[in-house]
Amino acid sequence: MEKFKHAWRKTPRPARRVLVFIIGLACIIAGLFMLVLPGPGWATIFLGLAVLASEFDRAERVRAAVAKRFRAVINKARSTKR
């Protein structure tokens, strides 16, 4: 794992951003498909946002907003369950 981290840090930032963008976008698209097909759609979308947030500030803000809203929905569901 250390070799990977070292190689990742040595990779030029523009190349890292392109790779992160492609991987994050692929996860989000796959997650959208999994919302109607069998699979963990929301988890994959959140994974894609987390990947994008590792290099892009705007994606971090979107991820934080989605996580906050998701927690609110979960808390509301738990409170109505009782």
JOBELLIN-V223170 format. One record per run of one state. SS is the DSSP state (h for helix, s for strand, l for the rest). FROM is the first residue (numbers start at 1). LEN is the number of residues. Records with the same first field share a line. If there is no record, write none. Layout:
# JOBELLIN-V223170
SS->FROM-LEN + FROM-LEN
This chain:
# JOBELLIN-V223170
l->1-1 + 11-2 + 37-4 + 54-3 + 82-1
h->2-9 + 13-24 + 41-13 + 57-25
